[in-house]
Amino acid sequence: MDTNKLWIEGLVPAAYTPMDENGNINFQMIKPIVEHLMNEGVSALYVCGSTGEGPSLSTEERMEVAEAYIQATNGRVPIIIQVGHNSLRQAKRLAQHAQEIGADAISAVPPTYFKIDSLDILLRCLEEITSGAPDLPFYYYHIPRLTAVQIDAVQFLHLGSQCLPTLNGIKYSNFAMWEFQACVNLDGGRFNMLFGSDEMLLSGLIVGAHGAVGSTYNFAAPLYNRIIAAYKQGDCEEAKRLQGLSVQMVQVTNKYGSPLSNANSQKAMMKLIGLDCGPMRLPQLALSAETLELMRKEMEAIGFFEWAR
């Protein structure tokens, strides 16, 4: 395929990996999750990322989850598979597998245990990963708060386009809006830039985000689709009002989530909308039944079940 032809716009939920009570993957839940997201009008799916607990899964499990999502989606929207791994050989193997099973693109965080301290080393790592899937577009997963990899994203795109033939864009999960805007505008807007902060979606749209990858799009996509629609219609006041509701929602999940990440409280939100995705794997902890009930009551108090659904 022409790796420059994939252009994703709109909402891209970072899909959950459903678990049973013993921490095993609950493959039977993947199809209901996909059908729910298709009905919500999403544009693509991002599989085995941070939200999908990719780093907590074995290589074989990640392959199985990727296959299950591709089978359940059946070509209705593009599938991006996150293949990053501390072992570059495993990451390359995951990339190769993604291409073999019909994924539409791959994405990757770099190795994180041994810290990457230069753009040159980062690019060399990504060269090895992407060589496993030479026919798939590649999105670098920029999330420095988890990887501790600090780069100039504009320089990354400039140099990366010279050594990474499949570089298609960035999943930008950072908050430097000026840098994100510069990436959007680079080389006449050639890179597909996906914004990765749900509670700042409107900010991303204003500076030119093409699409957005996020966790809360799993359970509040109608709200975010209304934000996008209001922005496109030039109704900035309505877009700001709706984004304010998103902020309230995220404040609640932050309150009940773990200190370093609210992934556990956001995964628990799926149970509150009728799609139980099960617990988290250690080192992340699932919410207790008591905490989940407190979060439900607070979500009810802010009107979540009326305006988000």
N, C-alpha and C positions, 0 to 999 in steps of 0.2 A: 504494500500500500504506500501511498504518498504520505509520509509522516508529517507533512506540513498542512494537510487538509483537515485534521481534526481541530474543530473550533467549538469549545463548549461554552454555552451561556446559561444563565439561570442557576437554579439551586442544585447542588450536588451533595446529598446527605453522605456523611461519613458513616457507613453502615455498621451496625453492631454485629458482633459475633455472639449469637445466643448460646447460653450455657444451661445445663441442667443443674440440679442442686448439688451434684458431686463435682461440678466444674468441668464436665465433659461437654463437648460441642453438641448442641441440640439442632441437628440439621433439619429436623422437621419444621422448625420455626422460620427457616430462611425464606421459603416461598410465601408464607403469610406476610412477612416483613416486606418482601419485594412488592407484593400486590398492594399493600397499604401505601407504599411510596409511589407506585405507579398511579394510584388513584389521587394522590396529593399533587400530581403534576410536576414531578422533579425532572431534571434534565439529564442526569447521569448518576452513577453510584461510585463511591470511593471505598474500596474494600481492603481490610487488613491494615488500616492506618492506626493512629493512636486510639481513636474511638472504638475501632474494631479489635483492640487488644492484640494487634499483630505481633508486637515484641514479646508477648506472653505466650504465644503459640509456637509449637514446633514447626519445622519446615514442612513436614508432611501434613500437619493440620492446616497450615496456611494454604497449601495446594488444594486441599479438600474444600476449604471454605471458598476459595476463589472459583473452583469448579461449580460448587453449589449455587453461588450467586449468578454466574454466567448462565447456568442451565435455567434457573428460575426466571431470570430477566428475559432470556430468549430473544436477544437482539433489539428489545424495545427502546433501550437507552444505552449509551456507551458505558462501559465498565472500565474503571481505572484500578489497577491492582498495585498496592504498595508493597514493594519487594525489599526494602532496606533491611539490613542485618549487620551485626557486628562482624560476621564472617563474610568477606566479599565473595568468596566462592559460593556460599549459600545464597547470597543475594543474586548472583548471576544465575544460579540454578533456578531460583524463583522467577526471575525475569524470563528465562527460557521457557519455563513451564507456562507462564502467563501468555506468551506468544503462541505456544502450542495449543492451548485450550480456547483461543479465540478472544482474548481480552482486546480491548480497543486502545489501551495505553497502559504504561507503567509509571509508577512514581517511586521515589525512594528518599528516605533519610540516609545520611552517611553513617558509617560506624561511629559509635559514641563512647565506647569504653576507653579506648585509646584516643585521646582527643585530637581532632584535626586542627592544626594551628596555621594553615595557610591555604589560600585559594588554589594553589598549584596541587597540593595533596588532595584537596576535595575533588578537583576535576579528574585527577588520576583515579581516584576511587570510583567516581561516577562513570568514567570510561570503561572500567572493568565490568560494572554492573550492567550498563546499557548494551555492552557487546553481546550479552545473552539474548537480547531481543532487538536485533537490528532493524526489524520491520515495524516496531511499535513506537509511537510518539512517547516522549519522556517528559514528565513534570518533576522538577526538583521540589522536594518537600522541605520548605524553609520554616523551621520551628525552633529558633535558637533557645527558647526558654527550657526546652527539653533536651536538645542535642548539645547545647553550649557551643555550637558552631556559629561564630559571628563572621559574616561576610558582607562585602559591598555587593548587594544584589544586582545592581546595574552592571558592575564590572564582571560579575559572574555570568550574566547573560552575554555580555560582549565577548568574553574569552571562551565561554562555554559553547557559543555558536560556532567557534572555530575548531573545537576538538570533540564535540558531542553532536554527531550528525542528526540525531533524533530529538534534540532538545526542542520542546514545543512550548514550554512555559514554566511557571512556578506556582505551586500551591503555597501561597504566602501567608503563613500563620504568624505574623509579627504585627507591630503596631506603628511602624514608621511610615505614615501615610505619604510623606514627601518622597520616600524611596520607592514605595509601591507605584506612585504616580509616574515617577521617572522610568520605571520598568514598563509601564503601560505604553508610554510614549516613545520608547527606544526603537530606533530603526523604523520609524513610521508605523509603529504599533504591530510589529510582526509576531510578537509572542502572546500566547493565550494566557492571560494572567487571572488566576483564580484566588479570590480573597478568602482568608481563613479565620475571621473573627466575627461570629454571628451577631454579637451585641453592637458591632460597629459596621454592619452591612451598609447602611446608608452612606457612611463616610467612604466606604469602598466604592460604591456606585458613583458618588460625586467625582471621585478622581479617576474614574474610568474602568473599574473592575468589569470584566466580561462575565464571569461567573463567580460562584461562591461555594466553598466546601465547608461544611460544618456539622456539628453534632445535633444541635437543636432543630435542624431541618428534618430530623427523623420524627419529631412529635409536634412541631409547630410550623410546618411548611406553609399552610394557608396564610398565616400571619406574614411570613416573609414574602410570599408571592404578592400580597397586597402592598407591601412596602415597595417592591420593584414596580408594580403597576402604578402606584401613586407617583413615584419618582419619574417614570417614563411619561406620565401625563402632565408633568410640570406642577403637580400639587405638593409642593415641598412641606407645607404645614401638616398635611395629612401623613406624609411620609415620616416626618419627625415625630408625630403623635404615635404612629404605629411602632417606630423604632424604640420609643420610650417604653412601650409595653414589653418589647423584647428585653430591654434592660431590666425591667422589673422581674421578669421571668428568670433571667440569668442570675440576678441577685439572690433569688430564692434558692436556685440550685447550688449557687456558691455557698450559701449559708449552711446547707445540709451536706455538701460534698466534702471530700477529704481536703486537707489544707493545701496540698500541692496540685491537686487536680479535682475538678468537679465531675469527672467522668463517671464515678459511681452513682452520684445523684441523678445525672442525666440519663444513664442507662435505666435507672429505676423509674424514670418518668414514663418509659415505654409501658410499664405495668399499669400505670395510672390511665393510659389511653386504651388499655385492653390488649396489649401485645407484650406479654411477659418474656423479656429476653434473658431472664435469670441473673445469677450473681456475677461478680467480677472474679477474676483469678488473682491470687496473691502475686505481687505485694499490694494490690489494690483490694479494698474491702467492700463488700456489699453493704447496702444500708440495712439496718435492722428494721423489723416490722414497725416498731414504735416510731423510728425516725421517718420512715416512709409515710406513716399516717400524719405526722406533724407537717411534712412537706405537702402532702395532699391538701390538708386544711388551709395552709398558707396559699397554695396555688388557687384554691377555691375562693379565698378571700380577695385575691387580686383580680379575679374574673377570668383566669386562664382558660377554663373549660368553655367559656363563651367566646372570647375573642381570638384564641389561638387555634381553635379547632373549627 
